[in-house]
Amino acid sequence: MKVALVGNPNTGKSTLFNALTGLNQRVGNFPGVTVDKKVGACKLPDGRTAQIIDLPGTYSLYPKSKDESIVFEVLADRNNTAHPDIVVILADASNLKRNLLLYTQVADLKVPVVIALNMMDLARKAGTEIDIDALSAKLGIQIIPIAARQHENIDKLKEAIAFTSSIPLQLDTIEVESLAPGLISKIKNELLVDKPYTALQMAHQHENLHFLTSQQSDRIEELEQEFSFHSQKAQAAETIARFNFINDVLFDTVKHRDGAFEETLSNRIDKVLTHKVWGFIIFFGILFLIFQSIFAWSEYPMSLIEELFIWLGSTAHSLMPPGVFTDLVVDGILAGLSGVLVFIPQIAILFAFIAILEDTGYMSRVTFMMDKIMRKVGLSGKSVVPLIGGLACAVPSIMSTRNIENWKDRLITIMVTPLVSCSARLPIYTLLISLIVPDKKVFGVINMAGLVLMAMYILSIVSAIVVAWVMKLIIKSRERGYFIMELPVYRLPRWSNIGLTVVEKVKAFVFQAGKVIIAISIILWVLASYGPAAKMDAVEAKYNSPEVKAQYSGAELDRMKSSDKLENSYAGVLGKAIEPAIKPLGYDWKIGIALITSFAAREVFVGTMATIYSVDADDSHVESVREKMKNARNPETGALVFTVASAFSLMVFYAFAMQCMSTLAVVYRETKSWKWPIIQFVYMGVLAYVASLIVYQLLK
C-alpha cells in the first residue's frame, strides 16, 4: 500500500513522517525531476507494510515552485511510481479554514483521503473547539486528531490508514463541471480522463505536466482557445466557491471562545526577535554564541581524538615490522583518518545549533528579517534559507533554491551560495586558527579563536551579498519576485530530532568526506614516498656519503633525508611545478599539493597536510597534525611556514575558492547548462587568488 502525506508548509508533515517511519526511510528523486522524494516504511496494525511518501509542502494544487508542482503530478498520474492508494492530509487544527482549501482540491481528485488533524493542543490554547465527529460526517471521511511531536494518536492514524476504503468516499465539495463545462467534458473525452477536477487542473497546468505528451499539451491549448478559457479567472472563481463550502462546513463544527483572538505568545516574542534593531542584535548574538561554543566545547574531545591517533601511530610502529606496509598504515591511512575524525566535535556542535534554530521556528524569523536587505542586492527573503543552509553544505542548499519562483533571484542565489562558509571549511579554519591565534580570553570570557572564526563566517556572508549585488546589475530579467512566508509558532526543540539530525550529518561527513580523504591520503602517500628513480638514487647517495655522515648525527641525517626524499618525490615535483604561481600568496610547494588535492573536496586539505607532514616526519617522535604544522619551517630561510600572514591568506583563499566538485555538479544539474558552473568556478578562483594575495602582502 502506498500512502502519500500531503499538507501545507509548517503543519508538522516531516515530524509525522518521522513518527510513522522511524529510521526506516530513504531519499531519492521523483521520476523525471530533481525534486527529492522521501520514502519510508510503516508497519500497520493488520500486519501489512505501507510505503509512506512525503510529498512537498504546498498551500494549493496550483504550484508556485518546482517542488509544489510535484503534488498534482503524483496524485493525478496513475503511472507515476509514487501514485498513492491513500492520501493522508495533514491539517493544522489552529488554522483549519486555510488548511481545508488543499483538502477540498485533493478530495475532488477522487483519491481515498484521511485527515490527520495536527496541533490540537495549540487550537485548544487558542480557544478553538472542533467537533470532530460532526466535521467527519460533513466531509464523509475519517478525521484523526493527533499531536505528531508527542506521538499522540499515531497508532489510531495507522488504524485509519489500514481500514480506509480503496474507493473514495468523501462527499463532493464544489460543482467542478460548472467552472468550465464544455472544456472539462472535451478534455475528459479526448484524453480519457475520468475525473472532472483532474481535467480542470490539466487545463491550468498542461504546459508543465511531465505525464502529458507534447501533442496532448498542444491539444489542450487548442481547446482552451476554442472555449475562451481564462486560467486566472477560473482559478479565482474556484477559490471563492471552495471557501464558501469551507465556511458552511466550519459554521456548525468549529466554535471560538470569547477572547480567543487575543495576541498569542509567539506574536509577543516576535515583537522583540523580529524588531528592526533588536532583532539583528539578537541574531548576531546567537551567531557569536555558536562560534564561541565551537571552540570552547570542542577543545577537550578534539584533544582526546588527537591523543588516540598519536597512541595508535606509536603502537602501530612498535608492533608492526618496519617497512612499506607499516608506513602506508601509519603515514597514509591513520594520518588521513585523524584529519577527518578530529573535527567531528566541531561539526556536531555547528549542526546541533542549526537544527535547534530550525526546530524552534527561529530560522523562519531570520528569513523574514533579511528579506528587505536581500531585495536591495537582487535576492529575495527566500534566498536566505539556501544561504544559511550553506553554513552546513552548499549542495542541498542549491537544491533548495527550487522554491524561488523568480528565475533571476534563483540563479543569483545558486551562484553565490558556495561563497558561504560550509562545514567542509570549518576544519581548515579551526586548524589554521589554532596555529596562529593565541589561546587567550578577551575580558576573561570571550575566546579570541572564536572571534576570528566568526569573522571568517561574516566575511563569507558579506562577500556573498556583495557578489549578489554585482550579479543583479549584470544579469537582466523583467520578471518580478515576491516573498510570501508563514511564520510557524515557537516550539521547544525536540531533542530526539536534534540528535538524529546531528548523527545523520556527522555520518554523512565522516563517510562521504572520509572515503575521499582516505583514498586521496593513500594516493598521496604513494606520490610522496616514491619519485623518479634518478632523483631518489641521488638522495640516497648524498646521505650515504662519508662526508655528510661525518657532519650530522643519526637523527639529523634521518630528518634531512626524509625531507629531501619528499621534495624529490612525485608529489614534490607536482608541488614545485605550481610553487612560482602560489609563492606570492605565502605558500610553499607542500601547501601547493594540498591546494590541488582539495579541489575534490575542501576538507581534503587537512588530510593532505597530515599525510605530507607524516611522510616528512621522524618516526621516533609521533606528533599530531597541529604540532607538525606549527613546527614546520622553510628549509631555505628557516622561518616558520605558517605565519599570521600565510595562515590568514590561506583561510581567505579557502573562503572564496570553488573547491568542491559535488557543488559544481549540482549547479550544472539545477541550471541545465555548463555555462554557469564554469563562470562560478572562474569568478570564485580569481576572487580567491586576488583576495589572498592582498591579505598576504598586507600582513607579511
Secondary structure, 3 states (H helix, E strand, C coil): CEEEEEECCCCCHHHHHHHHHCCCEEEEECCCCCCEEEEEEEECCCCCEEEEEECCCCCCCCCCCHHHHHHHHHHHCCCCCCCCCEEEEEEEHHHHHHHHHHHHHHHCCCCCEEEEEECHHHHHHCCEEECHHHHHHHHCCEEEECEHHHCECHHHHHHHHHCCCCCCCCCCCCCHHHHCHHHHHHHHHHCCCCCHHHHHHHHHHHHHCCCCCHHHHHHHHHHHHHCCCCHHHHHHHHHHHHHHHHHHHHHHHEEECCCCCCCCHHHHHHHHHCCCCHHHHHHHHHHHHHHHHHHHHHHHHHHHHHHHHHHHHHHHHHHCCCCHHHHHHHHHHHHHHHHHHCCHHHHHHHHHHHHHHHHHCHHHHHHHHHHHHHHHCCCCHHHHHHHHHCCCCHHHHHHHHHHCCCHHHHHHHHHHHHHCCCCCCHHHHHHHHHHHCCCCEECCCEEHHHHHHHHHHHHHHHHHHHHHHHHHHHCCCCCCCCCCCCCCCCCCCCHHHHHHHHHHHHHHHHHHHHHHHHHHHHHHHHHHHCCCHHHHHHHHHHHHCHHHHHHCCHHHHHHHHHHHHHHHCHHHHHHHHHHHHHHHHCCCHHHHHHHHHCCCECCHHHHHHHHHHHHHCCCCCCCCHHHHHHHCECCCCCCECCCHHHHHHHHHHHHHCCCEHHHHHHHHHHHCCCHHHHHHHHHHHHHHHHHHHHHHHHHC
